[in-house]
Amino acid sequence: MRARRTALVLAATAALLVACGEEDEPDADEPSPTAGRTDGSSGAATPDPGDGPSVVATVATGLAVPWGLDFLPDGRAVVTERDTARVLVLTPSRGDAEAEVTEVGRIPETAPQGEAGLLGVAVSPDFEDDRFLYFYVCTAEDNRVVRATLDEKGTLGTTEPVLTGIPGGAIHDGGRLEFGPDGHLYVSTGETGDDQLAREREGYAGKILRITTEGEPAPGNPFDDEVWSWGHRNVQGLAFDDGGRLWASEFGASSFDELNLIEAGDDYGWPTVEGTGGEPDFHDPALTWPTEEASPSGLAFLDGDLWMAALRGGRLWRIPVSADGTEGVGEPTAHFTGEYGRLRTVAVAPDGRLWLTTSNLDGRGDPAAEDDRILAVAP
């Protein structure tokens, strides 16, 4: 288990910072640039085509701010709830009925406030042998990665720390976990509203970290510590494409949200640059959006496309990516705009569908009677 200095955020400071959280709306006077490629092309967002993805089933209703989502080898899903700290296992039905939802435990060290709480979850790539689930949890002391076993009877064991000392606060907590094809765990963190933390190369805040399952720096990391990339504001989506490349969705401030192709050791510029800066020291995004169309959270890859869930944007973005090893991306298309409210997480289910979670009970949405929900989407 690795540890780093703890960053405590006073309640009064947190209350002030919540007012400028990345999921809030920017000022009306802020200009809204056009979504599109950052290679100089105009690239306005393509409207939702009539033959696009469709919601084919409601997997679950009545959830409370579902945040993390991953799948067990047997096809069941593990879901975290941000504010209740519940860990749920969903057993899909054979027909159109909703999944069976079972609470298997809670993460007791969770200290919810603002955007903080129980966030990402990742199933161990060796789950059938070790039974481990990994969680990103915001505590009263820090943000951290912990793990616990899920036994064959469906009981969650006691958590043990894997990586501690990630700075935490009421906003910009990152929180996504994703195992890579290399078997190592990638962890997204935010800068907690203190943008200079993203400039501290050796710190944990405003980074993507790459660690072993035991919390040690993974072999081959660019700086011989846990840091894989830096200069991030608040990454909440991680996804690997079929070429093994890592993509990340990132909240901007009031102008540009980003989709980034992540390269080991690269600096993504925050807070010196938001969006495309064209500066040689910083890695420019592959795509940018106006914040009212995105505020991106979850990210998934399926059959040549990235799928990005948008909170404030209230839509699911489909983004074709190149298969030739370049950073090229196609024109993004928006789907379900305004139909289901705030969309938090998207993940590829074992049957090839996408599971999509709403986040309308997070204090910033307009919840419907069945919220929060998980929807099954045929791409």
C-alpha positions in Angstrom: 0.0 0.0 0.0 1.3 3.4 -1.0 0.6 6.7 0.9 1.2 10.4 0.1 0.4 13.5 2.1 -3.2 14.0 3.1 -5.1 17.0 1.8 -7.8 18.1 4.2 -10.4 20.6 3.0 -12.1 22.7 5.6 -15.9 22.7 5.5 -16.1 26.4 5.0 -13.7 26.3 2.1 -15.6 23.4 0.6 -18.9 25.3 0.7 -17.3 28.1 -1.2 -15.8 25.8 -3.8 -19.0 24.0 -4.5 -20.3 27.2 -6.0 -17.8 26.8 -8.8 -17.9 23.0 -9.3 -17.4 21.6 -12.7 -20.9 20.2 -12.9 -22.4 23.7 -12.4 -23.5 25.9 -15.3 -21.0 28.5 -16.5 -21.9 32.2 -16.6 -24.4 33.2 -19.3 -21.9 35.7 -20.6 -19.2 33.0 -21.4 -18.8 32.3 -25.1 -19.7 28.8 -26.3 -17.3 27.5 -28.9 -18.4 25.0 -31.4 -17.8 21.3 -30.6 -15.5 19.6 -33.1 -12.0 18.5 -33.9 -9.1 20.5 -32.7 -7.2 20.2 -36.0 -8.6 23.5 -37.3 -11.7 22.0 -39.0 -15.0 23.6 -38.2 -16.8 20.4 -37.1 -20.1 21.4 -35.6 -21.7 18.6 -33.7 -23.9 16.3 -35.9 -27.5 16.1 -34.7 -28.9 12.8 -33.5 -29.6 10.6 -36.5 -32.9 8.7 -36.7 -31.1 5.3 -36.9 -28.9 5.9 -33.9 -28.7 3.9 -30.6 -31.9 3.2 -28.8 -32.9 2.4 -25.2 -34.2 -1.1 -25.3 -34.7 -1.8 -21.5 -34.7 -0.2 -18.1 -32.2 -2.2 -16.0 -32.9 -0.6 -12.7 -34.9 2.2 -11.1 -35.0 4.0 -7.8 -31.2 4.2 -7.3 -29.5 7.0 -5.5 -26.8 8.7 -7.6 -25.2 5.6 -9.1 -21.6 6.4 -10.0 -19.3 3.4 -10.5 -20.3 0.4 -12.8 -18.4 -2.7 -13.8 -19.2 -6.3 -14.6 -18.3 -9.6 -12.9 -17.2 -12.6 -14.9 -20.6 -14.2 -14.6 -22.4 -11.2 -16.2 -23.7 -9.5 -13.0 -23.0 -5.9 -12.5 -21.4 -4.1 -9.6 -22.7 -0.5 -9.0 -21.7 2.1 -6.4 -23.9 4.8 -5.0 -22.1 8.1 -4.3 -23.9 9.4 -1.3 -25.2 6.2 0.4 -21.9 4.4 0.0 -23.8 1.3 -1.0 -22.3 -1.4 -3.1 -25.0 -3.1 -5.2 -24.9 -6.3 -7.4 -27.4 -6.3 -10.2 -28.5 -9.7 -11.7 -30.0 -9.0 -15.2 -33.3 -10.6 -16.0 -33.9 -12.8 -19.0 -36.8 -10.7 -20.3 -37.9 -7.1 -20.1 -38.1 -7.1 -16.3 -35.7 -5.0 -14.3 -32.6 -6.6 -12.8 -32.6 -7.9 -9.3 -30.8 -5.4 -7.1 -29.0 -6.7 -4.0 -27.0 -4.6 -1.5 -23.9 -6.6 -0.7 -22.3 -4.0 1.6 -21.2 -0.5 2.2 -17.9 1.3 2.3 -17.9 2.7 5.8 -15.1 5.2 5.5 -17.0 7.2 2.8 -17.6 10.8 3.7 -20.0 12.3 1.2 -20.0 16.0 0.5 -20.7 17.8 -2.7 -19.3 15.7 -5.6 -17.4 13.5 -3.2 -18.4 10.1 -1.9 -18.1 6.5 -3.1 -17.1 6.9 -6.7 -15.5 4.4 -9.1 -15.4 0.6 -9.0 -13.3 -1.9 -10.9 -13.5 -5.7 -10.8 -10.1 -7.4 -10.5 -8.9 -9.0 -13.7 -8.2 -12.0 -11.6 -11.5 -11.9 -9.8 -12.2 -15.6 -10.1 -9.1 -16.3 -8.1 -8.8 -13.3 -5.7 -12.5 -12.1 -5.5 -11.3 -8.4 -5.2 -13.3 -5.3 -6.0 -11.5 -2.0 -6.1 -13.2 1.2 -5.1 -12.3 4.9 -5.3 -13.6 6.5 -2.0 -13.6 10.0 -0.6 -13.0 9.9 3.1 -12.8 12.6 5.8 -9.0 12.4 5.5 -8.2 11.9 1.8 -9.3 10.3 -1.3 -8.1 6.7 -1.7 -8.3 3.4 -3.5 -9.4 0.5 -1.4 -10.3 -3.1 -2.1 -12.6 -5.7 -0.6 -13.5 -9.3 -1.4 -16.9 -10.3 -2.6 -17.4 -13.8 -1.4 -19.4 -16.5 -3.2 -22.4 -15.9 -0.9 -22.5 -12.3 -2.0 -21.1 -10.6 1.1 -18.6 -7.7 0.8 -15.6 -8.1 3.1 -13.7 -5.5 5.1 -11.9 -2.9 3.0 -8.1 -2.6 2.9 -6.2 0.4 1.6 -4.4 0.1 -1.7 -3.4 3.8 -2.4 -4.0 6.6 0.1 -3.2 10.3 0.4 -5.0 11.5 -2.8 -6.1 15.1 -2.1 -9.8 15.4 -1.6 -12.5 18.0 -1.4 -16.1 18.8 -2.2 -15.4 19.2 -5.9 -13.1 17.9 -8.6 -12.4 14.5 -7.1 -11.9 12.5 -10.3 -12.7 9.0 -9.2 -12.7 6.7 -12.2 -11.0 3.3 -12.0 -10.1 1.2 -15.1 -7.9 -1.9 -15.4 -5.8 -1.7 -18.5 -5.0 -4.5 -21.0 -1.6 -4.6 -19.1 -3.4 -5.7 -15.9 -2.5 -2.5 -14.1 -5.1 -0.1 -12.5 -5.5 3.4 -13.9 -6.9 5.9 -11.5 -8.2 9.4 -12.4 -8.0 12.2 -9.8 -9.1 15.8 -9.8 -7.4 18.9 -8.5 -10.1 19.5 -5.8 -10.6 23.1 -6.9 -7.0 24.1 -6.3 -5.8 24.3 -9.8 -2.1 24.6 -8.9 -2.2 21.0 -7.5 -2.4 19.9 -11.2 1.0 21.6 -11.8 2.7 19.6 -9.0 4.2 16.8 -11.1 4.9 14.6 -8.1 1.5 15.1 -6.4 -1.5 12.9 -6.8 -4.1 15.6 -7.6 -5.0 16.4 -11.2 -3.5 13.2 -12.6 -4.0 9.8 -14.1 -2.2 7.3 -11.9 -1.1 3.8 -12.9 -0.5 1.3 -10.1 -0.2 -2.4 -9.5 -3.0 -4.3 -7.8 -1.0 -3.8 -4.6 -0.8 0.0 -5.0 2.8 0.2 -6.1 4.0 2.3 -9.1 3.4 0.0 -12.1 6.5 -1.1 -14.0 7.2 1.2 -17.0 5.7 4.3 -15.5 7.4 7.4 -17.0 8.5 9.0 -13.7 9.3 6.0 -11.6 6.3 6.9 -9.4 2.5 6.4 -9.7 1.9 9.3 -12.2 1.0 8.3 -15.7 -0.1 11.8 -17.0 -0.6 15.1 -15.4 -2.0 18.7 -15.8 -5.6 17.5 -15.6 -8.5 19.4 -14.1 -11.0 16.6 -13.4 -11.0 13.4 -15.4 -14.1 11.3 -14.8 -13.9 8.9 -17.8 -11.3 6.4 -18.8 -11.6 3.9 -21.6 -9.2 1.7 -23.7 -9.8 1.2 -27.4 -9.1 -2.1 -29.2 -5.6 -0.9 -30.0 -4.8 -0.5 -26.3 -4.8 3.3 -26.3 -6.2 5.1 -23.3 -8.7 7.9 -23.7 -10.0 10.2 -21.0 -13.0 12.6 -20.7 -12.2 15.7 -18.7 -14.2 18.6 -17.3 -13.1 22.1 -18.3 -13.9 25.2 -16.4 -16.4 27.5 -18.2 -15.3 27.2 -21.8 -14.0 23.8 -23.0 -14.6 20.2 -22.0 -12.2 17.7 -23.5 -11.6 14.3 -24.9 -7.9 13.4 -24.6 -5.7 10.6 -25.9 -3.5 9.8 -23.0 0.2 9.4 -23.5 2.6 8.3 -20.8 4.3 11.3 -19.1 2.5 14.0 -21.0 1.3 17.3 -19.5 -2.3 18.2 -20.5 -1.8 21.8 -19.5 -4.4 22.7 -16.8 -4.6 25.4 -15.6 -2.2 27.1 -18.0 -4.4 25.9 -20.9 -8.1 25.0 -21.2 -8.9 23.4 -24.5 -6.5 23.7 -27.4 -3.5 25.8 -26.6 -1.2 24.8 -29.4 1.8 25.0 -27.1 4.6 22.4 -27.6 4.9 21.7 -23.9 1.3 20.6 -23.6 -0.8 17.8 -25.1 -3.8 19.3 -26.9 -7.2 17.5 -26.7 -8.5 15.4 -29.5 -11.9 17.1 -29.2 -13.4 19.9 -27.2 -17.0 20.8 -26.4 -18.8 23.8 -25.0 -19.6 23.0 -21.4 -23.3 23.2 -21.9 -23.1 20.4 -24.4 -21.0 18.1 -22.3 -19.7 18.2 -18.7 -18.4 14.7 -19.5 -18.2 11.9 -17.0 -18.2 8.2 -18.0 -16.5 6.9 -21.1 -16.7 3.5 -22.9 -15.3 2.0 -26.1 -17.3 -0.4 -28.4 -16.8 -1.4 -32.0 -14.7 1.5 -33.1 -16.6 4.2 -31.2 -16.1 6.0 -27.9 -19.3 6.7 -26.0 -19.3 9.6 -23.5 -21.9 10.4 -21.0 -22.6 14.1 -20.4 -24.0 15.5 -17.2 -24.9 19.1 -17.9 -25.2 18.3 -21.6 -27.8 15.6 -20.8 -26.8 13.5 -23.8 -24.7 10.5 -24.9 -22.0 11.3 -27.3 -20.8 8.9 -29.9 -17.2 9.5 -31.2 -15.6 7.4 -34.0 -11.9 6.9 -33.4 -9.3 5.9 -35.9 -7.8 2.4 -35.9 -4.5 3.4 -37.4 -2.8 4.4 -34.2 -3.2 8.1 -34.8 -5.0 10.6 -32.6 -7.7 11.1 -35.3 -11.4 11.1 -34.3 -14.5 11.4 -36.4 -17.4 13.8 -36.0 -19.2 13.4 -32.7 -23.0 12.8 -32.7 -25.3 13.5 -29.8 -28.0 11.1 -28.7 -30.9 11.2 -26.2 -30.5 14.9 -25.8 -32.7 16.0 -22.9 -34.6 12.7 -22.7 -33.1 11.3 -19.5 -31.5 14.2 -17.8 -27.9 14.1 -16.5 -26.0 11.0 -17.6 -23.1 9.9 -15.4 -21.6 6.5 -16.4 -21.6 4.4 -19.6 -20.2 0.9 -19.7 -20.2 -2.1 -22.1 -22.2 -5.0 -20.8 -21.3 -8.6 -21.6 -24.1 -8.9 -24.1 -22.7 -6.0 -26.2 -25.2 -3.4 -25.1 -24.3 -0.2 -23.3 -25.5 0.4 -19.7 -26.1 4.1 -19.1 -26.7 5.6 -15.6 -28.6 8.8 -14.8 -27.5 11.2 -12.1 -30.6 13.3 -11.5 -30.6 13.0 -7.7 -27.2 14.5 -7.3 -28.5 17.9 -6.4 -28.1 19.4 -9.9 -30.8 17.5 -11.8 -34.5 17.5 -12.3 -35.4 13.9 -11.2 -38.2 11.9 -12.7 -40.3 9.5 -10.6 -38.1 6.5 -11.5 -34.7 8.1 -11.0 -32.0 7.4 -10.7 -32.0 4.7 -13.4 -29.8 2.4 -15.4 -30.8 2.0 -19.0 -29.8 -0.7 -21.5 -28.8 0.8 -24.9 -28.5 -1.0 -28.2 -25.8 0.8 -30.1 
